[in-house]
Amino acid sequence: MQAVGIVFGYMSLVTALIAVACSQFDKLNKALLDITQQHITPHQGQEDEQDHSIASFDLQAELNTCIRHHQNIIE
């Protein structure tokens, strides 16, 4: 009887951990799609060089945040 409890307890834990990991990957996917919509789509009008460097810096910072989030999910 105790073994049945241990097995079902273990399976419940594994199921919960997989559900949490999947939800985190979904959150990461949405963040990456948001970055794509903000930075990759063509901008209207002319940008000067300073605006381009600021946008590039923002893109890199957001990508770094997503990379850290991915590393935290895998840990």
PDB file of N, CA, C and O in Angstrom:
ATOM      1  N   MET A   1       0.818  -1.183   0.000  1.00  0.00           N
ATOM      2  CA  MET A   1       0.000   0.000   0.000  1.00  0.00           C
ATOM      3  C   MET A   1       0.869   1.257   0.000  1.00  0.00           C
ATOM      4  O   MET A   1       0.564   2.233  -0.685  1.00  0.00           O
ATOM      5  N   GLN A   2       1.937   1.223   0.763  1.00  0.00           N
ATOM      6  CA  GLN A   2       2.841   2.359   0.834  1.00  0.00           C
ATOM      7  C   GLN A   2       3.548   2.565  -0.512  1.00  0.00           C
ATOM      8  O   GLN A   2       3.793   3.703  -0.912  1.00  0.00           O
ATOM      9  N   ALA A   3       3.871   1.496  -1.196  1.00  0.00           N
ATOM     10  CA  ALA A   3       4.530   1.598  -2.495  1.00  0.00           C
ATOM     11  C   ALA A   3       3.624   2.281  -3.517  1.00  0.00           C
ATOM     12  O   ALA A   3       4.097   3.050  -4.355  1.00  0.00           O
ATOM     13  N   VAL A   4       2.331   2.002  -3.448  1.00  0.00           N
ATOM     14  CA  VAL A   4       1.380   2.633  -4.360  1.00  0.00           C
ATOM     15  C   VAL A   4       1.361   4.144  -4.122  1.00  0.00           C
ATOM     16  O   VAL A   4       1.322   4.925  -5.073  1.00  0.00           O
ATOM     17  N   GLY A   5       1.389   4.543  -2.885  1.00  0.00           N
ATOM     18  CA  GLY A   5       1.425   5.968  -2.545  1.00  0.00           C
ATOM     19  C   GLY A   5       2.683   6.643  -3.055  1.00  0.00           C
ATOM     20  O   GLY A   5       2.635   7.766  -3.555  1.00  0.00           O
ATOM     21  N   ILE A   6       3.808   5.956  -2.928  1.00  0.00           N
ATOM     22  CA  ILE A   6       5.079   6.516  -3.393  1.00  0.00           C
ATOM     23  C   ILE A   6       5.063   6.669  -4.915  1.00  0.00           C
ATOM     24  O   ILE A   6       5.476   7.700  -5.446  1.00  0.00           O
ATOM     25  N   VAL A   7       4.583   5.637  -5.611  1.00  0.00           N
ATOM     26  CA  VAL A   7       4.550   5.689  -7.078  1.00  0.00           C
ATOM     27  C   VAL A   7       3.641   6.816  -7.555  1.00  0.00           C
ATOM     28  O   VAL A   7       4.028   7.602  -8.420  1.00  0.00           O
ATOM     29  N   PHE A   8       2.429   6.900  -6.996  1.00  0.00           N
ATOM     30  CA  PHE A   8       1.513   7.951  -7.422  1.00  0.00           C
ATOM     31  C   PHE A   8       2.008   9.339  -7.011  1.00  0.00           C
ATOM     32  O   PHE A   8       1.797  10.313  -7.734  1.00  0.00           O
ATOM     33  N   GLY A   9       2.654   9.430  -5.871  1.00  0.00           N
ATOM     34  CA  GLY A   9       3.235  10.704  -5.447  1.00  0.00           C
ATOM     35  C   GLY A   9       4.334  11.151  -6.392  1.00  0.00           C
ATOM     36  O   GLY A   9       4.416  12.324  -6.756  1.00  0.00           O
ATOM     37  N   TYR A  10       5.179  10.207  -6.787  1.00  0.00           N
ATOM     38  CA  TYR A  10       6.267  10.509  -7.717  1.00  0.00           C
ATOM     39  C   TYR A  10       5.703  10.936  -9.078  1.00  0.00           C
ATOM     40  O   TYR A  10       6.173  11.905  -9.673  1.00  0.00           O
ATOM     41  N   MET A  11       4.703  10.209  -9.559  1.00  0.00           N
ATOM     42  CA  MET A  11       4.104  10.534 -10.858  1.00  0.00           C
ATOM     43  C   MET A  11       3.429  11.911 -10.819  1.00  0.00           C
ATOM     44  O   MET A  11       3.477  12.654 -11.800  1.00  0.00           O
ATOM     45  N   SER A  12       2.812  12.243  -9.708  1.00  0.00           N
ATOM     46  CA  SER A  12       2.186  13.560  -9.570  1.00  0.00           C
ATOM     47  C   SER A  12       3.239  14.661  -9.592  1.00  0.00           C
ATOM     48  O   SER A  12       3.037  15.706 -10.212  1.00  0.00           O
ATOM     49  N   LEU A  13       4.356  14.430  -8.920  1.00  0.00           N
ATOM     50  CA  LEU A  13       5.444  15.409  -8.911  1.00  0.00           C
ATOM     51  C   LEU A  13       6.005  15.601 -10.310  1.00  0.00           C
ATOM     52  O   LEU A  13       6.199  16.735 -10.749  1.00  0.00           O
ATOM     53  N   VAL A  14       6.264  14.514 -11.009  1.00  0.00           N
ATOM     54  CA  VAL A  14       6.803  14.605 -12.365  1.00  0.00           C
ATOM     55  C   VAL A  14       5.827  15.343 -13.280  1.00  0.00           C
ATOM     56  O   VAL A  14       6.238  16.192 -14.071  1.00  0.00           O
ATOM     57  N   THR A  15       4.559  15.029 -13.176  1.00  0.00           N
ATOM     58  CA  THR A  15       3.542  15.688 -14.000  1.00  0.00           C
ATOM     59  C   THR A  15       3.496  17.186 -13.713  1.00  0.00           C
ATOM     60  O   THR A  15       3.404  17.993 -14.638  1.00  0.00           O
ATOM     61  N   ALA A  16       3.559  17.554 -12.457  1.00  0.00           N
ATOM     62  CA  ALA A  16       3.538  18.971 -12.093  1.00  0.00           C
ATOM     63  C   ALA A  16       4.773  19.694 -12.626  1.00  0.00           C
ATOM     64  O   ALA A  16       4.663  20.810 -13.135  1.00  0.00           O
ATOM     65  N   LEU A  17       5.942  19.072 -12.514  1.00  0.00           N
ATOM     66  CA  LEU A  17       7.170  19.707 -13.001  1.00  0.00           C
ATOM     67  C   LEU A  17       7.149  19.872 -14.517  1.00  0.00           C
ATOM     68  O   LEU A  17       7.609  20.889 -15.034  1.00  0.00           O
ATOM     69  N   ILE A  18       6.624  18.891 -15.227  1.00  0.00           N
ATOM     70  CA  ILE A  18       6.521  18.995 -16.686  1.00  0.00           C
ATOM     71  C   ILE A  18       5.543  20.113 -17.062  1.00  0.00           C
ATOM     72  O   ILE A  18       5.798  20.870 -17.999  1.00  0.00           O
ATOM     73  N   ALA A  19       4.440  20.217 -16.344  1.00  0.00           N
ATOM     74  CA  ALA A  19       3.462  21.278 -16.623  1.00  0.00           C
ATOM     75  C   ALA A  19       4.076  22.659 -16.408  1.00  0.00           C
ATOM     76  O   ALA A  19       3.847  23.567 -17.206  1.00  0.00           O
ATOM     77  N   VAL A  20       4.847  22.825 -15.347  1.00  0.00           N
ATOM     78  CA  VAL A  20       5.501  24.104 -15.075  1.00  0.00           C
ATOM     79  C   VAL A  20       6.524  24.420 -16.164  1.00  0.00           C
ATOM     80  O   VAL A  20       6.587  25.553 -16.642  1.00  0.00           O
ATOM     81  N   ALA A  21       7.323  23.432 -16.559  1.00  0.00           N
ATOM     82  CA  ALA A  21       8.322  23.658 -17.608  1.00  0.00           C
ATOM     83  C   ALA A  21       7.648  24.029 -18.923  1.00  0.00           C
ATOM     84  O   ALA A  21       8.116  24.933 -19.615  1.00  0.00           O
ATOM     85  N   CYS A  22       6.572  23.360 -19.278  1.00  0.00           N
ATOM     86  CA  CYS A  22       5.862  23.670 -20.524  1.00  0.00           C
ATOM     87  C   CYS A  22       5.290  25.078 -20.497  1.00  0.00           C
ATOM     88  O   CYS A  22       5.337  25.787 -21.502  1.00  0.00           O
ATOM     89  N   SER A  23       4.757  25.481 -19.367  1.00  0.00           N
ATOM     90  CA  SER A  23       4.208  26.837 -19.283  1.00  0.00           C
ATOM     91  C   SER A  23       5.317  27.884 -19.381  1.00  0.00           C
ATOM     92  O   SER A  23       5.111  28.953 -19.955  1.00  0.00           O
ATOM     93  N   GLN A  24       6.491  27.580 -18.823  1.00  0.00           N
ATOM     94  CA  GLN A  24       7.616  28.504 -18.933  1.00  0.00           C
ATOM     95  C   GLN A  24       8.120  28.598 -20.381  1.00  0.00           C
ATOM     96  O   GLN A  24       8.463  29.684 -20.849  1.00  0.00           O
ATOM     97  N   PHE A  25       8.165  27.470 -21.081  1.00  0.00           N
ATOM     98  CA  PHE A  25       8.567  27.498 -22.488  1.00  0.00           C
ATOM     99  C   PHE A  25       7.548  28.262 -23.326  1.00  0.00           C
ATOM    100  O   PHE A  25       7.925  28.953 -24.272  1.00  0.00           O
ATOM    101  N   ASP A  26       6.273  28.150 -22.999  1.00  0.00           N
ATOM    102  CA  ASP A  26       5.243  28.907 -23.701  1.00  0.00           C
ATOM    103  C   ASP A  26       5.434  30.406 -23.464  1.00  0.00           C
ATOM    104  O   ASP A  26       5.306  31.211 -24.387  1.00  0.00           O
ATOM    105  N   LYS A  27       5.737  30.765 -22.233  1.00  0.00           N
ATOM    106  CA  LYS A  27       5.992  32.167 -21.894  1.00  0.00           C
ATOM    107  C   LYS A  27       7.216  32.691 -22.656  1.00  0.00           C
ATOM    108  O   LYS A  27       7.206  33.820 -23.145  1.00  0.00           O
ATOM    109  N   LEU A  28       8.257  31.878 -22.756  1.00  0.00           N
ATOM    110  CA  LEU A  28       9.456  32.251 -23.496  1.00  0.00           C
ATOM    111  C   LEU A  28       9.139  32.415 -24.979  1.00  0.00           C
ATOM    112  O   LEU A  28       9.615  33.357 -25.614  1.00  0.00           O
ATOM    113  N   ASN A  29       8.348  31.517 -25.530  1.00  0.00           N
ATOM    114  CA  ASN A  29       7.963  31.592 -26.934  1.00  0.00           C
ATOM    115  C   ASN A  29       7.211  32.888 -27.219  1.00  0.00           C
ATOM    116  O   ASN A  29       7.467  33.541 -28.231  1.00  0.00           O
ATOM    117  N   LYS A  30       6.290  33.266 -26.344  1.00  0.00           N
ATOM    118  CA  LYS A  30       5.544  34.509 -26.528  1.00  0.00           C
ATOM    119  C   LYS A  30       6.464  35.726 -26.440  1.00  0.00           C
ATOM    120  O   LYS A  30       6.275  36.694 -27.177  1.00  0.00           O
ATOM    121  N   ALA A  31       7.446  35.690 -25.561  1.00  0.00           N
ATOM    122  CA  ALA A  31       8.395  36.801 -25.454  1.00  0.00           C
ATOM    123  C   ALA A  31       9.219  36.930 -26.729  1.00  0.00           C
ATOM    124  O   ALA A  31       9.474  38.042 -27.192  1.00  0.00           O
ATOM    125  N   LEU A  32       9.634  35.811 -27.295  1.00  0.00           N
ATOM    126  CA  LEU A  32      10.400  35.847 -28.541  1.00  0.00           C
ATOM    127  C   LEU A  32       9.548  36.350 -29.699  1.00  0.00           C
ATOM    128  O   LEU A  32      10.034  37.114 -30.533  1.00  0.00           O
ATOM    129  N   LEU A  33       8.299  35.941 -29.765  1.00  0.00           N
ATOM    130  CA  LEU A  33       7.408  36.438 -30.813  1.00  0.00           C
ATOM    131  C   LEU A  33       7.174  37.938 -30.657  1.00  0.00           C
ATOM    132  O   LEU A  33       7.073  38.656 -31.652  1.00  0.00           O
ATOM    133  N   ASP A  34       7.087  38.411 -29.427  1.00  0.00           N
ATOM    134  CA  ASP A  34       6.916  39.833 -29.179  1.00  0.00           C
ATOM    135  C   ASP A  34       8.141  40.611 -29.650  1.00  0.00           C
ATOM    136  O   ASP A  34       8.006  41.684 -30.239  1.00  0.00           O
ATOM    137  N   ILE A  35       9.330  40.078 -29.395  1.00  0.00           N
ATOM    138  CA  ILE A  35      10.561  40.715 -29.873  1.00  0.00           C
ATOM    139  C   ILE A  35      10.547  40.780 -31.393  1.00  0.00           C
ATOM    140  O   ILE A  35      10.910  41.801 -31.976  1.00  0.00           O
ATOM    141  N   THR A  36      10.136  39.708 -32.026  1.00  0.00           N
ATOM    142  CA  THR A  36      10.090  39.671 -33.485  1.00  0.00           C
ATOM    143  C   THR A  36       9.152  40.748 -34.021  1.00  0.00           C
ATOM    144  O   THR A  36       9.488  41.443 -34.980  1.00  0.00           O
ATOM    145  N   GLN A  37       7.997  40.885 -33.416  1.00  0.00           N
ATOM    146  CA  GLN A  37       7.039  41.884 -33.878  1.00  0.00           C
ATOM    147  C   GLN A  37       7.547  43.309 -33.657  1.00  0.00           C
ATOM    148  O   GLN A  37       7.278  44.196 -34.468  1.00  0.00           O
ATOM    149  N   GLN A  38       8.271  43.529 -32.577  1.00  0.00           N
ATOM    150  CA  GLN A  38       8.741  44.877 -32.264  1.00  0.00           C
ATOM    151  C   GLN A  38       9.948  45.290 -33.100  1.00  0.00           C
ATOM    152  O   GLN A  38      10.021  46.432 -33.554  1.00  0.00           O
ATOM    153  N   HIS A  39      10.896  44.375 -33.310  1.00  0.00           N
ATOM    154  CA  HIS A  39      12.182  44.768 -33.863  1.00  0.00           C
ATOM    155  C   HIS A  39      12.440  44.283 -35.289  1.00  0.00           C
ATOM    156  O   HIS A  39      13.182  44.931 -36.028  1.00  0.00           O
ATOM    157  N   ILE A  40      11.860  43.190 -35.682  1.00  0.00           N
ATOM    158  CA  ILE A  40      12.197  42.626 -36.982  1.00  0.00           C
ATOM    159  C   ILE A  40      11.311  43.180 -38.095  1.00  0.00           C
ATOM    160  O   ILE A  40      11.750  43.292 -39.240  1.00  0.00           O
ATOM    161  N   THR A  41      10.079  43.523 -37.766  1.00  0.00           N
ATOM    162  CA  THR A  41       9.194  44.077 -38.791  1.00  0.00           C
ATOM    163  C   THR A  41       9.752  45.405 -39.273  1.00  0.00           C
ATOM    164  O   THR A  41      10.344  46.149 -38.490  1.00  0.00           O
ATOM    165  N   PRO A  42       9.571  45.711 -40.551  1.00  0.00           N
ATOM    166  CA  PRO A  42      10.132  46.962 -41.092  1.00  0.00           C
ATOM    167  C   PRO A  42       9.526  48.189 -40.414  1.00  0.00           C
ATOM    168  O   PRO A  42       8.326  48.241 -40.145  1.00  0.00           O
ATOM    169  N   HIS A  43      10.373  49.162 -40.148  1.00  0.00           N
ATOM    170  CA  HIS A  43       9.924  50.401 -39.514  1.00  0.00           C
ATOM    171  C   HIS A  43       9.481  51.377 -40.595  1.00  0.00           C
ATOM    172  O   HIS A  43      10.007  51.365 -41.708  1.00  0.00           O
ATOM    173  N   GLN A  44       8.528  52.205 -40.267  1.00  0.00           N
ATOM    174  CA  GLN A  44       8.037  53.218 -41.187  1.00  0.00           C
ATOM    175  C   GLN A  44       8.981  54.412 -41.164  1.00  0.00           C
ATOM    176  O   GLN A  44       9.424  54.837 -40.097  1.00  0.00           O
ATOM    177  N   GLY A  45       9.286  54.949 -42.327  1.00  0.00           N
ATOM    178  CA  GLY A  45      10.108  56.151 -42.411  1.00  0.00           C
ATOM    179  C   GLY A  45      11.586  55.867 -42.239  1.00  0.00           C
ATOM    180  O   GLY A  45      12.015  54.717 -42.155  1.00  0.00           O
ATOM    181  N   GLN A  46      12.341  56.927 -42.191  1.00  0.00           N
ATOM    182  CA  GLN A  46      13.797  56.845 -42.066  1.00  0.00           C
ATOM    183  C   GLN A  46      14.178  56.906 -40.590  1.00  0.00           C
ATOM    184  O   GLN A  46      13.606  57.672 -39.814  1.00  0.00           O
ATOM    185  N   GLU A  47      15.142  56.094 -40.226  1.00  0.00           N
ATOM    186  CA  GLU A  47      15.704  56.151 -38.874  1.00  0.00           C
ATOM    187  C   GLU A  47      17.092  56.760 -38.970  1.00  0.00           C
ATOM    188  O   GLU A  47      17.837  56.480 -39.909  1.00  0.00           O
ATOM    189  N   ASP A  48      17.434  57.583 -38.007  1.00  0.00           N
ATOM    190  CA  ASP A  48      18.810  58.044 -38.010  1.00  0.00           C
ATOM    191  C   ASP A  48      19.680  57.017 -37.293  1.00  0.00           C
ATOM    192  O   ASP A  48      19.177  56.051 -36.718  1.00  0.00           O
ATOM    193  N   GLU A  49      20.966  57.235 -37.335  1.00  0.00           N
ATOM    194  CA  GLU A  49      21.911  56.237 -36.815  1.00  0.00           C
ATOM    195  C   GLU A  49      21.754  56.037 -35.313  1.00  0.00           C
ATOM    196  O   GLU A  49      21.896  54.916 -34.825  1.00  0.00           O
ATOM    197  N   GLN A  50      21.465  57.101 -34.573  1.00  0.00           N
ATOM    198  CA  GLN A  50      21.314  56.980 -33.125  1.00  0.00           C
ATOM    199  C   GLN A  50      20.091  56.123 -32.787  1.00  0.00           C
ATOM    200  O   GLN A  50      20.163  55.271 -31.901  1.00  0.00           O
ATOM    201  N   ASP A  51      18.989  56.335 -33.471  1.00  0.00           N
ATOM    202  CA  ASP A  51      17.796  55.517 -33.234  1.00  0.00           C
ATOM    203  C   ASP A  51      18.068  54.057 -33.544  1.00  0.00           C
ATOM    204  O   ASP A  51      17.601  53.164 -32.837  1.00  0.00           O
ATOM    205  N   HIS A  52      18.832  53.819 -34.613  1.00  0.00           N
ATOM    206  CA  HIS A  52      19.161  52.445 -34.996  1.00  0.00           C
ATOM    207  C   HIS A  52      20.009  51.766 -33.922  1.00  0.00           C
ATOM    208  O   HIS A  52      19.787  50.598 -33.604  1.00  0.00           O
ATOM    209  N   SER A  53      20.982  52.496 -33.360  1.00  0.00           N
ATOM    210  CA  SER A  53      21.835  51.890 -32.333  1.00  0.00           C
ATOM    211  C   SER A  53      21.046  51.651 -31.043  1.00  0.00           C
ATOM    212  O   SER A  53      21.283  50.660 -30.352  1.00  0.00           O
ATOM    213  N   ILE A  54      20.120  52.542 -30.713  1.00  0.00           N
ATOM    214  CA  ILE A  54      19.281  52.342 -29.519  1.00  0.00           C
ATOM    215  C   ILE A  54      18.385  51.127 -29.722  1.00  0.00           C
ATOM    216  O   ILE A  54      18.241  50.307 -28.814  1.00  0.00           O
ATOM    217  N   ALA A  55      17.781  51.000 -30.904  1.00  0.00           N
ATOM    218  CA  ALA A  55      16.918  49.849 -31.192  1.00  0.00           C
ATOM    219  C   ALA A  55      17.722  48.559 -31.163  1.00  0.00           C
ATOM    220  O   ALA A  55      17.240  47.534 -30.682  1.00  0.00           O
ATOM    221  N   SER A  56      18.946  48.608 -31.676  1.00  0.00           N
ATOM    222  CA  SER A  56      19.807  47.424 -31.660  1.00  0.00           C
ATOM    223  C   SER A  56      20.168  47.033 -30.231  1.00  0.00           C
ATOM    224  O   SER A  56      20.192  45.849 -29.894  1.00  0.00           O
ATOM    225  N   PHE A  57      20.448  48.029 -29.391  1.00  0.00           N
ATOM    226  CA  PHE A  57      20.770  47.766 -27.991  1.00  0.00           C
ATOM    227  C   PHE A  57      19.570  47.164 -27.271  1.00  0.00           C
ATOM    228  O   PHE A  57      19.720  46.214 -26.503  1.00  0.00           O
ATOM    229  N   ASP A  58      18.367  47.716 -27.517  1.00  0.00           N
ATOM    230  CA  ASP A  58      17.151  47.184 -26.897  1.00  0.00           C
ATOM    231  C   ASP A  58      16.909  45.742 -27.329  1.00  0.00           C
ATOM    232  O   ASP A  58      16.542  44.899 -26.511  1.00  0.00           O
ATOM    233  N   LEU A  59      17.115  45.458 -28.617  1.00  0.00           N
ATOM    234  CA  LEU A  59      16.937  44.104 -29.129  1.00  0.00           C
ATOM    235  C   LEU A  59      17.892  43.145 -28.434  1.00  0.00           C
ATOM    236  O   LEU A  59      17.492  42.058 -28.017  1.00  0.00           O
ATOM    237  N   GLN A  60      19.150  43.544 -28.310  1.00  0.00           N
ATOM    238  CA  GLN A  60      20.142  42.687 -27.663  1.00  0.00           C
ATOM    239  C   GLN A  60      19.793  42.460 -26.199  1.00  0.00           C
ATOM    240  O   GLN A  60      19.937  41.345 -25.697  1.00  0.00           O
ATOM    241  N   ALA A  61      19.337  43.498 -25.507  1.00  0.00           N
ATOM    242  CA  ALA A  61      18.965  43.361 -24.093  1.00  0.00           C
ATOM    243  C   ALA A  61      17.780  42.413 -23.935  1.00  0.00           C
ATOM    244  O   ALA A  61      17.768  41.587 -23.022  1.00  0.00           O
ATOM    245  N   GLU A  62      16.781  42.523 -24.817  1.00  0.00           N
ATOM    246  CA  GLU A  62      15.624  41.631 -24.735  1.00  0.00           C
ATOM    247  C   GLU A  62      16.006  40.188 -25.067  1.00  0.00           C
ATOM    248  O   GLU A  62      15.512  39.253 -24.437  1.00  0.00           O
ATOM    249  N   LEU A  63      16.878  40.009 -26.049  1.00  0.00           N
ATOM    250  CA  LEU A  63      17.343  38.656 -26.370  1.00  0.00           C
ATOM    251  C   LEU A  63      18.137  38.057 -25.212  1.00  0.00           C
ATOM    252  O   LEU A  63      18.003  36.871 -24.912  1.00  0.00           O
ATOM    253  N   ASN A  64      18.959  38.872 -24.568  1.00  0.00           N
ATOM    254  CA  ASN A  64      19.709  38.386 -23.403  1.00  0.00           C
ATOM    255  C   ASN A  64      18.769  37.968 -22.276  1.00  0.00           C
ATOM    256  O   ASN A  64      19.023  36.980 -21.588  1.00  0.00           O
ATOM    257  N   THR A  65      17.699  38.710 -22.090  1.00  0.00           N
ATOM    258  CA  THR A  65      16.705  38.355 -21.072  1.00  0.00           C
ATOM    259  C   THR A  65      16.061  37.014 -21.402  1.00  0.00           C
ATOM    260  O   THR A  65      15.864  36.181 -20.518  1.00  0.00           O
ATOM    261  N   CYS A  66      15.734  36.806 -22.680  1.00  0.00           N
ATOM    262  CA  CYS A  66      15.132  35.537 -23.098  1.00  0.00           C
ATOM    263  C   CYS A  66      16.115  34.377 -22.923  1.00  0.00           C
ATOM    264  O   CYS A  66      15.718  33.280 -22.530  1.00  0.00           O
ATOM    265  N   ILE A  67      17.381  34.617 -23.211  1.00  0.00           N
ATOM    266  CA  ILE A  67      18.393  33.570 -23.040  1.00  0.00           C
ATOM    267  C   ILE A  67      18.515  33.191 -21.567  1.00  0.00           C
ATOM    268  O   ILE A  67      18.596  32.008 -21.235  1.00  0.00           O
ATOM    269  N   ARG A  68      18.529  34.197 -20.677  1.00  0.00           N
ATOM    270  CA  ARG A  68      18.593  33.908 -19.238  1.00  0.00           C
ATOM    271  C   ARG A  68      17.362  33.140 -18.777  1.00  0.00           C
ATOM    272  O   ARG A  68      17.468  32.227 -17.958  1.00  0.00           O
ATOM    273  N   HIS A  69      16.200  33.503 -19.298  1.00  0.00           N
ATOM    274  CA  HIS A  69      14.964  32.808 -18.937  1.00  0.00           C
ATOM    275  C   HIS A  69      15.051  31.347 -19.379  1.00  0.00           C
ATOM    276  O   HIS A  69      14.676  30.445 -18.630  1.00  0.00           O
ATOM    277  N   HIS A  70      15.546  31.118 -20.596  1.00  0.00           N
ATOM    278  CA  HIS A  70      15.694  29.748 -21.095  1.00  0.00           C
ATOM    279  C   HIS A  70      16.657  28.949 -20.209  1.00  0.00           C
ATOM    280  O   HIS A  70      16.389  27.792 -19.886  1.00  0.00           O
ATOM    281  N   GLN A  71      17.760  29.557 -19.823  1.00  0.00           N
ATOM    282  CA  GLN A  71      18.721  28.863 -18.959  1.00  0.00           C
ATOM    283  C   GLN A  71      18.102  28.535 -17.606  1.00  0.00           C
ATOM    284  O   GLN A  71      18.365  27.472 -17.044  1.00  0.00           O
ATOM    285  N   ASN A  72      17.281  29.441 -17.081  1.00  0.00           N
ATOM    286  CA  ASN A  72      16.608  29.165 -15.796  1.00  0.00           C
ATOM    287  C   ASN A  72      15.610  28.035 -15.922  1.00  0.00           C
ATOM    288  O   ASN A  72      15.444  27.259 -14.981  1.00  0.00           O
ATOM    289  N   ILE A  73      14.936  27.918 -17.067  1.00  0.00           N
ATOM    290  CA  ILE A  73      13.991  26.828 -17.266  1.00  0.00           C
ATOM    291  C   ILE A  73      14.721  25.488 -17.268  1.00  0.00           C
ATOM    292  O   ILE A  73      14.247  24.513 -16.685  1.00  0.00           O
ATOM    293  N   ILE A  74      15.870  25.447 -17.925  1.00  0.00           N
ATOM    294  CA  ILE A  74      16.595  24.185 -18.065  1.00  0.00           C
ATOM    295  C   ILE A  74      17.238  23.757 -16.745  1.00  0.00           C
ATOM    296  O   ILE A  74      17.420  22.561 -16.516  1.00  0.00           O
ATOM    297  N   GLU A  75      17.579  24.695 -15.885  1.00  0.00           N
ATOM    298  CA  GLU A  75      18.231  24.330 -14.619  1.00  0.00           C
ATOM    299  C   GLU A  75      17.356  23.549 -13.724  1.00  0.00           C
ATOM    300  O   GLU A  75      17.772  23.174 -12.627  1.00  0.00           O
TER     301      GLU A  75
END
